[in-house]
Amino acid sequence: MSYGAGHIMDMISRMKQNRNLRPSNRSKFKENNRQSINSTADGQEKPFFKKIAPDKLKQINAQIQFEAKRQRKKERLIYGVFYICFALALIRLLVWLH
C-alpha cells in the first residue's frame, strides 16, 4: 500500500526534465554570451539611448520628482477625505444603533 506515492515520483521526474531544458547557469557568466543564450530571435537590434546634456538631465529629474511629489499630495488628500468620510459614517452608525 503506497498511498499514492506515484504522483510524487511524477512530480520529481517532471522537475528533473524541466531543469534539463534550462540553459546552463555556468556558461552565462564565463563569457559575454548571455544574449545568445536568452534571446529567441537572431539579429535583434540593441536599443539606442539618446545622449542628454547634464543640465537637461537635472531638469528632467527635477520635473519627475515634482510630478511624483504632486501625485503623493493628491493621493494623501484623497485618502484623508476617504478616512474622514468613513469615520463620520461609523460615528453616525454607532449613534443610530444606540
Beta strands, then each sheet from edge to edge (+ up, - down):
end
